[in-house]
Amino acid sequence: MAQSNRGDTTLVKIAHAFNSLATVVADSNDGTVVELGPFSYACSLISPLFGCLGIAFRFAEMDYVAKVKDLAEASKSIQTLPSMIELDVQANSVRKGGSHTRNLLRVKRGLDMVRVLFEQMLVTEGNSLKAPASKAYEQVFAPYHGWAIRKAVSAGMYALPTKEQLLRKLNEDEASAKVQMQNYVTASATLIQYIDKLFISRELGIDW
């Protein structure tokens, strides 16, 4: 599948945005300050991917999109991720429903789910997405979901697109997709670790 406009594909945009954020983290070491605006923009690029996965991840799409929008709105008045968390800490609202910090934790899980999905797609032979998607869900989301949601997701796995169908929806061919997915896997791992450190350094925990 030849592409005449490779630079505009969803995966290229995602990889580029997260590489930029990972570079900020890598260049700054422990003094890193990731800005909320570029972060929420990069996260918004992931949203169409959830939509492409169909009914199995409809819950994730709706939840993720709403929380990314909240962070984008917050970026109009709050400049960085650390300052956003600090404001919630001072207001004693970190764990309250709708808090920016709580939403950040949920968005981070969405990023992590996509990271595991891509990681598994890169090492799984064949055209089925069921094994990669199931592994990603079980590893990232399942521990926080009740029986009803887990069962619904399990049933929805049978309606997943094939790998080929997914790449077609994303306007990608397999060779380019592999490069961009690996770029995202590497960059997002750096960013996810950074976000985890923000929570752990303030003793907020990340398993709630």
TIRO-2110 file (N, C-alpha, C; in Angstrom, 1 decimal):
// TIRO-2110
0.8, -1.2, 0.0, N, 1, A
0.0, 0.0, 0.0, CA, 1, A
0.9, 1.2, 0.0, C, 1, A
1.1, 1.8, -1.1, N, 2, A
2.0, 3.0, -1.2, CA, 2, A
1.3, 4.2, -0.6, C, 2, A
2.1, 5.0, 0.1, N, 3, A
1.5, 6.2, 0.7, CA, 3, A
2.2, 7.5, 0.0, C, 3, A
1.4, 8.4, -0.4, N, 4, A
1.9, 9.6, -1.0, CA, 4, A
2.1, 10.7, 0.0, C, 4, A
1.5, 10.6, 1.2, N, 5, A
1.5, 11.6, 2.2, CA, 5, A
1.8, 11.1, 3.5, C, 5, A
2.9, 10.4, 3.6, N, 6, A
3.3, 9.7, 4.8, CA, 6, A
3.4, 10.6, 6.0, C, 6, A
3.8, 11.8, 5.9, N, 7, A
4.0, 12.7, 7.0, CA, 7, A
2.7, 13.0, 7.8, C, 7, A
1.6, 12.8, 7.1, N, 8, A
0.3, 13.1, 7.7, CA, 8, A
-0.4, 11.9, 8.4, C, 8, A
0.2, 10.7, 8.4, N, 9, A
-0.5, 9.6, 9.0, CA, 9, A
-0.6, 9.7, 10.5, C, 9, A
-1.6, 9.1, 11.1, N, 10, A
-1.8, 9.2, 12.5, CA, 10, A
-0.6, 8.7, 13.3, C, 10, A
-0.1, 7.5, 12.9, N, 11, A
1.1, 7.0, 13.6, CA, 11, A
2.3, 7.9, 13.6, C, 11, A
2.6, 8.5, 12.4, N, 12, A
3.7, 9.4, 12.3, CA, 12, A
3.5, 10.6, 13.3, C, 12, A
2.3, 11.2, 13.3, N, 13, A
2.0, 12.3, 14.2, CA, 13, A
2.2, 11.9, 15.6, C, 13, A
1.7, 10.7, 16.0, N, 14, A
1.8, 10.2, 17.4, CA, 14, A
3.3, 10.0, 17.7, C, 14, A
4.0, 9.3, 16.9, N, 15, A
5.4, 9.0, 17.2, CA, 15, A
6.2, 10.3, 17.3, C, 15, A
6.0, 11.3, 16.4, N, 16, A
6.7, 12.6, 16.5, CA, 16, A
6.4, 13.3, 17.8, C, 16, A
5.1, 13.4, 18.1, N, 17, A
4.7, 14.2, 19.3, CA, 17, A
5.3, 13.5, 20.6, C, 17, A
5.3, 12.2, 20.7, N, 18, A
5.8, 11.6, 21.9, CA, 18, A
7.3, 11.5, 21.9, C, 18, A
8.0, 11.5, 20.7, N, 19, A
9.4, 11.6, 20.7, CA, 19, A
9.9, 12.9, 21.2, C, 19, A
9.1, 14.0, 20.9, N, 20, A
9.5, 15.3, 21.3, CA, 20, A
9.4, 15.4, 22.8, C, 20, A
8.3, 14.9, 23.4, N, 21, A
8.1, 14.9, 24.9, CA, 21, A
9.2, 14.0, 25.6, C, 21, A
9.6, 12.9, 25.0, N, 22, A
10.6, 12.0, 25.6, CA, 22, A
11.9, 12.7, 25.5, C, 22, A
12.2, 13.5, 24.5, N, 23, A
13.4, 14.2, 24.4, CA, 23, A
13.6, 15.3, 25.5, C, 23, A
12.5, 15.9, 25.8, N, 24, A
12.4, 16.9, 26.9, CA, 24, A
12.8, 16.2, 28.2, C, 24, A
12.2, 15.0, 28.4, N, 25, A
12.5, 14.2, 29.7, CA, 25, A
14.0, 13.8, 29.7, C, 25, A
14.5, 13.3, 28.6, N, 26, A
15.9, 12.8, 28.5, CA, 26, A
16.9, 13.9, 28.7, C, 26, A
16.6, 15.1, 28.1, N, 27, A
17.6, 16.2, 28.1, CA, 27, A
17.6, 16.8, 29.5, C, 27, A
16.6, 16.7, 30.3, N, 28, A
16.5, 17.5, 31.5, CA, 28, A
16.8, 16.7, 32.8, C, 28, A
17.0, 15.3, 32.6, N, 29, A
17.2, 14.5, 33.7, CA, 29, A
16.2, 14.7, 34.8, C, 29, A
16.6, 14.8, 36.1, N, 30, A
15.6, 14.8, 37.2, CA, 30, A
15.0, 16.2, 37.3, C, 30, A
15.4, 17.2, 36.6, N, 31, A
14.8, 18.5, 36.6, CA, 31, A
13.8, 18.7, 35.6, C, 31, A
13.3, 17.7, 35.0, N, 32, A
12.4, 17.8, 33.9, CA, 32, A
11.1, 18.5, 34.2, C, 32, A
10.7, 19.3, 33.4, N, 33, A
9.3, 19.9, 33.5, CA, 33, A
8.6, 19.8, 32.2, C, 33, A
7.7, 18.9, 32.1, N, 34, A
6.9, 18.6, 30.9, CA, 34, A
5.8, 19.6, 30.9, C, 34, A
5.6, 20.3, 29.8, N, 35, A
4.5, 21.3, 29.7, CA, 35, A
3.2, 20.6, 29.4, C, 35, A
2.1, 21.1, 30.0, N, 36, A
0.8, 20.4, 29.9, CA, 36, A
0.2, 20.6, 28.5, C, 36, A
0.5, 21.7, 27.8, N, 37, A
-0.1, 21.9, 26.5, CA, 37, A
0.4, 20.9, 25.5, C, 37, A
1.7, 20.8, 25.3, N, 38, A
2.2, 19.8, 24.3, CA, 38, A
1.9, 18.3, 24.7, C, 38, A
1.8, 18.1, 26.1, N, 39, A
1.4, 16.8, 26.5, CA, 39, A
0.0, 16.4, 26.2, C, 39, A
-0.9, 17.3, 26.4, N, 40, A
-2.3, 17.1, 26.1, CA, 40, A
-2.6, 17.0, 24.6, C, 40, A
-1.8, 17.7, 23.9, N, 41, A
-1.9, 17.6, 22.4, CA, 41, A
-1.5, 16.2, 21.9, C, 41, A
-0.3, 15.8, 22.4, N, 42, A
0.2, 14.5, 22.0, CA, 42, A
-0.8, 13.4, 22.4, C, 42, A
-1.4, 13.5, 23.6, N, 43, A
-2.4, 12.5, 24.0, CA, 43, A
-3.6, 12.5, 23.1, C, 43, A
-4.0, 13.7, 22.7, N, 44, A
-5.2, 13.8, 21.8, CA, 44, A
-5.0, 13.0, 20.5, C, 44, A
-3.8, 12.9, 20.0, N, 45, A
-3.5, 12.2, 18.8, CA, 45, A
-3.8, 10.7, 18.9, C, 45, A
-3.8, 10.2, 20.2, N, 46, A
-4.0, 8.8, 20.4, CA, 46, A
-5.5, 8.4, 20.3, C, 46, A
-6.4, 9.4, 20.5, N, 47, A
-7.8, 9.2, 20.5, CA, 47, A
-8.4, 8.4, 19.3, C, 47, A
-8.0, 8.8, 18.1, N, 48, A
-8.6, 8.1, 16.9, CA, 48, A
-8.2, 6.6, 16.9, C, 48, A
-7.1, 6.3, 17.6, N, 49, A
-6.7, 4.9, 17.6, CA, 49, A
-7.7, 4.0, 18.4, C, 49, A
-8.1, 4.5, 19.5, N, 50, A
-9.1, 3.8, 20.3, CA, 50, A
-10.4, 3.6, 19.5, C, 50, A
-10.8, 4.6, 18.7, N, 51, A
-12.0, 4.5, 17.9, CA, 51, A
-11.8, 3.4, 16.8, C, 51, A
-10.6, 3.2, 16.3, N, 52, A
-10.4, 2.2, 15.3, CA, 52, A
-10.4, 0.8, 15.8, C, 52, A
-10.3, 0.6, 17.2, N, 53, A
-10.3, -0.7, 17.8, CA, 53, A
-11.7, -1.3, 18.0, C, 53, A
-12.7, -0.4, 17.8, N, 54, A
-14.1, -0.9, 17.9, CA, 54, A
-14.7, -1.1, 19.3, C, 54, A
-15.7, -1.9, 19.4, N, 55, A
-16.5, -1.9, 20.6, CA, 55, A
-15.7, -2.4, 21.9, C, 55, A
-14.7, -3.2, 21.7, N, 56, A
-14.0, -3.7, 22.8, CA, 56, A
-13.3, -2.6, 23.7, C, 56, A
-13.0, -1.5, 23.0, N, 57, A
-12.3, -0.4, 23.7, CA, 57, A
-13.1, 0.9, 23.7, C, 57, A
-14.5, 0.7, 23.5, N, 58, A
-15.3, 1.9, 23.4, CA, 58, A
-15.3, 2.6, 24.8, C, 58, A
-15.3, 1.8, 25.9, N, 59, A
-15.3, 2.4, 27.2, CA, 59, A
-14.0, 3.2, 27.4, C, 59, A
-12.9, 2.7, 26.9, N, 60, A
-11.6, 3.4, 27.0, CA, 60, A
-11.6, 4.7, 26.2, C, 60, A
-12.2, 4.6, 25.0, N, 61, A
-12.2, 5.8, 24.1, CA, 61, A
-13.0, 6.9, 24.7, C, 61, A
-14.2, 6.6, 25.3, N, 62, A
-15.0, 7.7, 25.9, CA, 62, A
-14.3, 8.3, 27.1, C, 62, A
-13.8, 7.4, 28.0, N, 63, A
-13.1, 7.9, 29.2, CA, 63, A
-11.9, 8.7, 28.9, C, 63, A
-11.1, 8.1, 28.0, N, 64, A
-9.8, 8.7, 27.6, CA, 64, A
-10.0, 10.1, 27.0, C, 64, A
-10.9, 10.2, 26.0, N, 65, A
-11.2, 11.5, 25.3, CA, 65, A
-11.6, 12.5, 26.2, C, 65, A
-12.5, 12.2, 27.1, N, 66, A
-13.0, 13.2, 28.1, CA, 66, A
-11.9, 13.7, 29.0, C, 66, A
-11.0, 12.8, 29.4, N, 67, A
-10.0, 13.2, 30.4, CA, 67, A
-8.9, 14.0, 29.7, C, 67, A
-8.6, 13.7, 28.4, N, 68, A
-7.6, 14.4, 27.6, CA, 68, A
-8.1, 15.9, 27.4, C, 68, A
-9.4, 16.0, 27.1, N, 69, A
-10.0, 17.3, 27.0, CA, 69, A
-9.9, 18.1, 28.2, C, 69, A
-10.1, 17.5, 29.4, N, 70, A
-9.9, 18.2, 30.7, CA, 70, A
-8.5, 18.7, 30.8, C, 70, A
-7.5, 17.9, 30.5, N, 71, A
-6.1, 18.3, 30.6, CA, 71, A
-5.8, 19.5, 29.6, C, 71, A
-6.4, 19.4, 28.4, N, 72, A
-6.2, 20.4, 27.4, CA, 72, A
-6.8, 21.8, 27.9, C, 72, A
-7.9, 21.7, 28.5, N, 73, A
-8.6, 22.9, 29.1, CA, 73, A
-7.7, 23.4, 30.2, C, 73, A
-7.2, 22.5, 31.0, N, 74, A
-6.4, 23.0, 32.2, CA, 74, A
-5.1, 23.7, 31.7, C, 74, A
-4.6, 23.2, 30.5, N, 75, A
-3.3, 23.8, 30.0, CA, 75, A
-3.4, 25.3, 29.7, C, 75, A
-4.7, 25.8, 29.6, N, 76, A
-4.9, 27.2, 29.3, CA, 76, A
-4.5, 28.1, 30.5, C, 76, A
-4.5, 27.5, 31.7, N, 77, A
-4.2, 28.3, 32.9, CA, 77, A
-3.0, 27.6, 33.7, C, 77, A
-2.7, 26.4, 33.4, N, 78, A
-1.6, 25.7, 34.2, CA, 78, A
-0.5, 25.3, 33.2, C, 78, A
0.7, 25.6, 33.4, N, 79, A
1.7, 25.4, 32.4, CA, 79, A
2.3, 24.0, 32.4, C, 79, A
2.6, 23.4, 33.5, N, 80, A
3.3, 22.2, 33.6, CA, 80, A
2.6, 21.1, 34.3, C, 80, A
3.0, 19.8, 34.1, N, 81, A
2.4, 18.7, 34.8, CA, 81, A
2.7, 18.8, 36.3, C, 81, A
3.9, 19.0, 36.7, N, 82, A
4.2, 19.1, 38.2, CA, 82, A
3.4, 20.2, 38.9, C, 82, A
3.2, 21.4, 38.2, N, 83, A
2.5, 22.4, 38.9, CA, 83, A
1.0, 22.1, 38.9, C, 83, A
0.5, 21.3, 38.0, N, 84, A
-0.9, 20.9, 38.0, CA, 84, A
-1.1, 20.0, 39.2, C, 84, A
-0.3, 19.0, 39.3, N, 85, A
-0.4, 18.1, 40.5, CA, 85, A
-0.3, 18.8, 41.8, C, 85, A
0.7, 19.8, 41.9, N, 86, A
0.9, 20.5, 43.1, CA, 86, A
-0.4, 21.3, 43.5, C, 86, A
-1.0, 21.9, 42.5, N, 87, A
-2.3, 22.6, 42.8, CA, 87, A
-3.3, 21.7, 43.5, C, 87, A
-3.4, 20.5, 42.9, N, 88, A
-4.4, 19.5, 43.5, CA, 88, A
-4.0, 19.0, 44.9, C, 88, A
-2.7, 18.9, 45.1, N, 89, A
-2.2, 18.5, 46.4, CA, 89, A
-2.5, 19.5, 47.4, C, 89, A
-2.3, 20.8, 47.1, N, 90, A
-2.6, 21.9, 48.0, CA, 90, A
-4.1, 22.0, 48.3, C, 90, A
-4.9, 21.7, 47.3, N, 91, A
-6.4, 21.8, 47.5, CA, 91, A
-6.9, 20.5, 48.1, C, 91, A
-6.0, 19.5, 48.3, N, 92, A
-6.5, 18.2, 48.9, CA, 92, A
-7.5, 17.5, 48.0, C, 92, A
-7.4, 17.6, 46.7, N, 93, A
-8.4, 17.1, 45.7, CA, 93, A
-7.8, 16.1, 44.8, C, 93, A
-6.6, 15.6, 45.1, N, 94, A
-5.9, 14.7, 44.1, CA, 94, A
-6.8, 13.5, 43.7, C, 94, A
-7.5, 12.9, 44.7, N, 95, A
-8.2, 11.6, 44.4, CA, 95, A
-9.7, 11.9, 44.1, C, 95, A
-10.1, 13.1, 44.1, N, 96, A
-11.5, 13.5, 43.9, CA, 96, A
-11.9, 13.3, 42.4, C, 96, A
-13.1, 12.7, 42.2, N, 97, A
-13.5, 12.6, 40.8, CA, 97, A
-13.4, 13.9, 40.0, C, 97, A
-12.8, 13.8, 38.8, N, 98, A
-12.8, 15.0, 38.0, CA, 98, A
-11.5, 15.9, 38.3, C, 98, A
-10.7, 15.5, 39.3, N, 99, A
-9.5, 16.3, 39.5, CA, 99, A
-8.5, 16.1, 38.3, C, 99, A
-7.7, 17.1, 38.0, N, 100, A
-6.8, 17.0, 36.9, CA, 100, A
-5.8, 15.9, 37.1, C, 100, A
-5.4, 15.8, 38.4, N, 101, A
-4.4, 14.7, 38.7, CA, 101, A
-4.9, 13.3, 38.5, C, 101, A
-6.2, 13.1, 39.0, N, 102, A
-6.8, 11.8, 38.8, CA, 102, A
-7.0, 11.6, 37.3, C, 102, A
-7.3, 12.6, 36.5, N, 103, A
-7.5, 12.4, 35.1, CA, 103, A
-6.2, 12.1, 34.4, C, 103, A
-5.1, 12.7, 34.9, N, 104, A
-3.8, 12.5, 34.4, CA, 104, A
-3.4, 11.0, 34.5, C, 104, A
-3.7, 10.4, 35.7, N, 105, A
-3.4, 9.0, 36.0, CA, 105, A
-4.2, 8.1, 35.0, C, 105, A
-5.5, 8.5, 34.7, N, 106, A
-6.3, 7.7, 33.8, CA, 106, A
-5.7, 7.8, 32.4, C, 106, A
-5.3, 9.0, 32.0, N, 107, A
-4.8, 9.2, 30.6, CA, 107, A
-3.5, 8.4, 30.5, C, 107, A
-2.7, 8.4, 31.5, N, 108, A
-1.4, 7.7, 31.5, CA, 108, A
-1.7, 6.2, 31.2, C, 108, A
-2.7, 5.7, 31.8, N, 109, A
-3.1, 4.2, 31.6, CA, 109, A
-3.5, 4.0, 30.1, C, 109, A
-4.1, 5.0, 29.5, N, 110, A
-4.5, 4.9, 28.1, CA, 110, A
-3.2, 4.8, 27.3, C, 110, A
-2.3, 5.7, 27.6, N, 111, A
-1.0, 5.7, 26.9, CA, 111, A
-0.3, 4.3, 27.0, C, 111, A
-0.3, 3.8, 28.3, N, 112, A
0.4, 2.5, 28.6, CA, 112, A
-0.3, 1.4, 27.8, C, 112, A
-1.6, 1.4, 27.7, N, 113, A
-2.4, 0.4, 27.0, CA, 113, A
-1.9, 0.3, 25.6, C, 113, A
-1.8, 1.5, 24.9, N, 114, A
-1.4, 1.6, 23.5, CA, 114, A
0.0, 1.1, 23.4, C, 114, A
0.9, 1.5, 24.4, N, 115, A
2.3, 1.0, 24.4, CA, 115, A
2.4, -0.5, 24.3, C, 115, A
1.6, -1.2, 25.2, N, 116, A
1.6, -2.6, 25.3, CA, 116, A
1.0, -3.2, 24.0, C, 116, A
-0.1, -2.6, 23.5, N, 117, A
-0.7, -3.1, 22.3, CA, 117, A
0.3, -3.1, 21.1, C, 117, A
1.0, -2.0, 21.0, N, 118, A
2.0, -1.9, 19.9, CA, 118, A
3.1, -2.8, 20.1, C, 118, A
3.6, -2.9, 21.3, N, 119, A
4.7, -3.9, 21.7, CA, 119, A
4.3, -5.3, 21.3, C, 119, A
3.1, -5.7, 21.6, N, 120, A
2.6, -7.0, 21.3, CA, 120, A
2.4, -7.2, 19.8, C, 120, A
1.9, -6.2, 19.1, N, 121, A
1.7, -6.3, 17.6, CA, 121, A
3.0, -6.5, 16.9, C, 121, A
4.1, -5.9, 17.5, N, 122, A
5.4, -6.0, 16.8, CA, 122, A
6.0, -7.4, 17.0, C, 122, A
5.6, -8.2, 18.0, N, 123, A
6.2, -9.5, 18.2, CA, 123, A
5.2, -10.6, 17.9, C, 123, A
4.0, -10.3, 17.6, N, 124, A
3.0, -11.4, 17.3, CA, 124, A
2.8, -11.6, 15.9, C, 124, A
2.9, -12.8, 15.4, N, 125, A
2.8, -13.2, 14.0, CA, 125, A
1.3, -13.2, 13.7, C, 125, A
1.0, -13.1, 12.4, N, 126, A
-0.4, -13.2, 12.0, CA, 126, A
-1.1, -11.9, 11.9, C, 126, A
-2.4, -12.0, 11.5, N, 127, A
-3.2, -10.8, 11.2, CA, 127, A
-4.2, -10.5, 12.3, C, 127, A
-4.3, -11.3, 13.3, N, 128, A
-5.3, -11.1, 14.4, CA, 128, A
-4.7, -10.1, 15.5, C, 128, A
-5.6, -9.3, 16.0, N, 129, A
-5.3, -8.3, 17.0, CA, 129, A
-5.7, -8.8, 18.4, C, 129, A
-6.4, -10.0, 18.4, N, 130, A
-7.0, -10.5, 19.7, CA, 130, A
-6.0, -10.7, 20.8, C, 130, A
-4.9, -11.4, 20.5, N, 131, A
-3.9, -11.7, 21.5, CA, 131, A
-3.2, -10.4, 21.9, C, 131, A
-2.7, -9.5, 21.0, N, 132, A
-2.1, -8.3, 21.5, CA, 132, A
-3.0, -7.4, 22.3, C, 132, A
-4.3, -7.2, 21.8, N, 133, A
-5.2, -6.4, 22.5, CA, 133, A
-5.6, -6.9, 23.9, C, 133, A
-5.8, -8.3, 23.9, N, 134, A
-6.1, -8.9, 25.2, CA, 134, A
-5.0, -8.7, 26.2, C, 134, A
-3.8, -8.9, 25.8, N, 135, A
-2.6, -8.7, 26.7, CA, 135, A
-2.6, -7.3, 27.2, C, 135, A
-2.8, -6.3, 26.3, N, 136, A
-2.7, -4.9, 26.7, CA, 136, A
-3.8, -4.6, 27.7, C, 136, A
-5.0, -5.1, 27.5, N, 137, A
-6.1, -4.9, 28.4, CA, 137, A
-5.9, -5.5, 29.7, C, 137, A
-5.5, -6.8, 29.7, N, 138, A
-5.2, -7.5, 31.0, CA, 138, A
-4.1, -6.9, 31.8, C, 138, A
-3.1, -6.4, 31.1, N, 139, A
-2.0, -5.8, 31.8, CA, 139, A
-2.2, -4.4, 32.4, C, 139, A
-3.0, -3.6, 31.7, N, 140, A
-3.1, -2.2, 32.1, CA, 140, A
-4.5, -1.9, 32.7, C, 140, A
-5.6, -2.3, 32.1, N, 141, A
-6.9, -1.9, 32.6, CA, 141, A
-7.6, -2.8, 33.5, C, 141, A
-7.5, -4.1, 33.2, N, 142, A
-8.3, -5.1, 33.9, CA, 142, A
-8.2, -5.0, 35.5, C, 142, A
-7.0, -4.8, 36.0, N, 143, A
-6.9, -4.7, 37.5, CA, 143, A
-7.8, -3.7, 38.1, C, 143, A
-8.2, -2.7, 37.3, N, 144, A
-9.1, -1.6, 37.9, CA, 144, A
-10.5, -1.7, 37.5, C, 144, A
-10.9, -2.8, 36.8, N, 145, A
-12.3, -2.9, 36.3, CA, 145, A
-13.0, -4.1, 37.0, C, 145, A
-14.3, -3.9, 37.2, N, 146, A
-15.1, -4.9, 37.8, CA, 146, A
-15.4, -6.0, 36.8, C, 146, A
-16.1, -7.0, 37.3, N, 147, A
-16.4, -8.2, 36.5, CA, 147, A
-17.2, -7.9, 35.2, C, 147, A
-18.2, -7.0, 35.3, N, 148, A
-19.0, -6.7, 34.2, CA, 148, A
-18.3, -6.1, 33.1, C, 148, A
-17.4, -5.1, 33.4, N, 149, A
-16.6, -4.4, 32.3, CA, 149, A
-15.7, -5.4, 31.7, C, 149, A
-15.0, -6.2, 32.5, N, 150, A
-14.0, -7.2, 32.0, CA, 150, A
-14.7, -8.2, 31.0, C, 150, A
-15.9, -8.6, 31.4, N, 151, A
-16.7, -9.5, 30.6, CA, 151, A
-17.1, -8.9, 29.2, C, 151, A
-17.5, -7.6, 29.3, N, 152, A
-17.9, -6.9, 28.1, CA, 152, A
-16.7, -6.7, 27.2, C, 152, A
-15.6, -6.4, 27.7, N, 153, A
-14.4, -6.2, 26.9, CA, 153, A
-14.0, -7.5, 26.3, C, 153, A
-14.1, -8.6, 27.0, N, 154, A
-13.7, -9.9, 26.5, CA, 154, A
-14.6, -10.3, 25.3, C, 154, A
-15.9, -10.0, 25.4, N, 155, A
-16.8, -10.3, 24.3, CA, 155, A
-16.5, -9.4, 23.1, C, 155, A
-16.1, -8.2, 23.4, N, 156, A
-15.8, -7.2, 22.3, CA, 156, A
-14.6, -7.6, 21.5, C, 156, A
-13.7, -8.4, 22.1, N, 157, A
-12.4, -8.7, 21.5, CA, 157, A
-12.7, -9.5, 20.2, C, 157, A
-13.9, -10.1, 20.1, N, 158, A
-14.2, -10.9, 18.9, CA, 158, A
-14.6, -10.0, 17.7, C, 158, A
-14.8, -8.7, 18.0, N, 159, A
-15.2, -7.7, 17.0, CA, 159, A
-14.0, -6.8, 16.6, C, 159, A
-12.8, -7.1, 17.1, N, 160, A
-11.7, -6.3, 16.8, CA, 160, A
-11.4, -6.3, 15.3, C, 160, A
-10.9, -5.2, 14.7, N, 161, A
-10.4, -5.3, 13.3, CA, 161, A
-9.2, -6.2, 13.2, C, 161, A
-8.9, -6.7, 12.0, N, 162, A
-7.6, -7.4, 11.9, CA, 162, A
-6.5, -6.4, 11.9, C, 162, A
-5.2, -6.8, 12.0, N, 163, A
-4.1, -5.9, 11.9, CA, 163, A
-4.1, -5.1, 10.6, C, 163, A
-4.4, -5.9, 9.5, N, 164, A
-4.4, -5.2, 8.2, CA, 164, A
-5.5, -4.2, 8.1, C, 164, A
-6.7, -4.5, 8.7, N, 165, A
-7.8, -3.5, 8.7, CA, 165, A
-7.5, -2.3, 9.5, C, 165, A
-6.8, -2.5, 10.6, N, 166, A
-6.4, -1.4, 11.5, CA, 166, A
-5.4, -0.4, 10.8, C, 166, A
-4.4, -1.0, 10.1, N, 167, A
-3.5, -0.2, 9.4, CA, 167, A
-4.1, 0.5, 8.2, C, 167, A
-5.1, -0.1, 7.6, N, 168, A
-5.8, 0.6, 6.5, CA, 168, A
-6.5, 1.8, 7.0, C, 168, A
-7.2, 1.6, 8.2, N, 169, A
-7.9, 2.7, 8.8, CA, 169, A
-7.0, 3.9, 9.2, C, 169, A
-5.8, 3.5, 9.5, N, 170, A
-4.8, 4.5, 9.9, CA, 170, A
-4.0, 5.0, 8.7, C, 170, A
-4.3, 4.6, 7.5, N, 171, A
-3.6, 5.0, 6.3, CA, 171, A
-2.1, 4.7, 6.3, C, 171, A
-1.8, 3.5, 6.9, N, 172, A
-0.4, 3.0, 7.0, CA, 172, A
-0.2, 1.7, 6.2, C, 172, A
1.1, 1.5, 5.9, N, 173, A
1.5, 0.2, 5.4, CA, 173, A
2.3, -0.5, 6.5, C, 173, A
2.5, -1.7, 6.4, N, 174, A
3.1, -2.5, 7.5, CA, 174, A
4.5, -2.1, 7.9, C, 174, A
5.3, -1.8, 6.9, N, 175, A
6.7, -1.4, 7.1, CA, 175, A
6.8, -0.1, 7.9, C, 175, A
6.1, 0.9, 7.4, N, 176, A
6.1, 2.2, 8.1, CA, 176, A
5.5, 2.1, 9.5, C, 176, A
4.4, 1.3, 9.6, N, 177, A
3.7, 1.2, 10.9, CA, 177, A
4.7, 0.6, 11.9, C, 177, A
5.4, -0.4, 11.6, N, 178, A
6.4, -1.0, 12.5, CA, 178, A
7.4, 0.0, 13.1, C, 178, A
7.9, 0.8, 12.2, N, 179, A
8.8, 1.9, 12.6, CA, 179, A
8.2, 2.8, 13.6, C, 179, A
7.0, 3.3, 13.2, N, 180, A
6.3, 4.3, 14.1, CA, 180, A
5.8, 3.7, 15.4, C, 180, A
5.3, 2.5, 15.4, N, 181, A
4.9, 1.8, 16.6, CA, 181, A
6.1, 1.7, 17.5, C, 181, A
7.2, 1.3, 17.0, N, 182, A
8.4, 1.1, 17.9, CA, 182, A
8.9, 2.4, 18.4, C, 182, A
8.8, 3.5, 17.6, N, 183, A
9.1, 4.8, 18.1, CA, 183, A
8.2, 5.2, 19.3, C, 183, A
6.9, 4.9, 19.1, N, 184, A
6.0, 5.3, 20.2, CA, 184, A
6.3, 4.4, 21.5, C, 184, A
6.5, 3.1, 21.3, N, 185, A
6.8, 2.3, 22.4, CA, 185, A
7.9, 2.8, 23.2, C, 185, A
9.0, 3.2, 22.6, N, 186, A
10.2, 3.7, 23.2, CA, 186, A
9.9, 5.0, 23.9, C, 186, A
9.3, 6.0, 23.2, N, 187, A
9.1, 7.3, 23.7, CA, 187, A
8.1, 7.3, 24.8, C, 187, A
7.0, 6.6, 24.7, N, 188, A
5.9, 6.6, 25.7, CA, 188, A
6.4, 5.9, 27.0, C, 188, A
7.3, 4.9, 26.9, N, 189, A
7.8, 4.3, 28.1, CA, 189, A
8.6, 5.3, 28.9, C, 189, A
9.3, 6.2, 28.3, N, 190, A
10.1, 7.3, 29.0, CA, 190, A
9.1, 8.2, 29.7, C, 190, A
8.0, 8.6, 29.0, N, 191, A
7.1, 9.5, 29.5, CA, 191, A
6.2, 8.9, 30.6, C, 191, A
5.9, 7.7, 30.5, N, 192, A
5.1, 7.0, 31.5, CA, 192, A
5.9, 6.9, 32.8, C, 192, A
7.1, 6.6, 32.6, N, 193, A
8.0, 6.5, 33.8, CA, 193, A
8.1, 7.8, 34.5, C, 193, A
8.2, 8.9, 33.7, N, 194, A
8.3, 10.3, 34.2, CA, 194, A
7.0, 10.6, 35.0, C, 194, A
5.9, 10.3, 34.5, N, 195, A
4.6, 10.5, 35.2, CA, 195, A
4.5, 9.7, 36.5, C, 195, A
4.9, 8.5, 36.4, N, 196, A
4.9, 7.6, 37.6, CA, 196, A
5.8, 8.3, 38.7, C, 196, A
6.9, 8.8, 38.3, N, 197, A
7.8, 9.4, 39.3, CA, 197, A
7.2, 10.7, 39.9, C, 197, A
6.4, 11.4, 39.1, N, 198, A
5.7, 12.6, 39.7, CA, 198, A
4.8, 12.2, 40.8, C, 198, A
4.1, 11.1, 40.6, N, 199, A
3.1, 10.6, 41.6, CA, 199, A
3.8, 10.0, 42.8, C, 199, A
4.8, 9.2, 42.5, N, 200, A
5.5, 8.5, 43.6, CA, 200, A
6.3, 9.5, 44.5, C, 200, A
7.0, 10.5, 43.8, N, 201, A
7.8, 11.4, 44.6, CA, 201, A
6.9, 12.2, 45.6, C, 201, A
5.6, 12.3, 45.3, N, 202, A
4.7, 13.1, 46.2, CA, 202, A
3.9, 12.1, 47.1, C, 202, A
4.3, 10.8, 47.0, N, 203, A
3.7, 9.8, 47.8, CA, 203, A
2.2, 9.7, 47.5, C, 203, A
1.8, 9.9, 46.3, N, 204, A
0.4, 9.8, 45.9, CA, 204, A
-0.1, 8.4, 45.5, C, 204, A
0.9, 7.6, 45.1, N, 205, A
0.6, 6.2, 44.7, CA, 205, A
0.1, 6.3, 43.2, C, 205, A
0.1, 5.1, 42.5, N, 206, A
-0.3, 5.1, 41.1, CA, 206, A
-1.3, 3.9, 40.9, C, 206, A
-1.7, 3.2, 41.9, N, 207, A
-2.6, 2.1, 41.8, CA, 207, A
-4.0, 2.4, 42.4, C, 207, A
-4.6, 3.4, 41.9, N, 208, A
-5.9, 3.8, 42.4, CA, 208, A
-6.8, 4.4, 41.3, C, 208, A
END
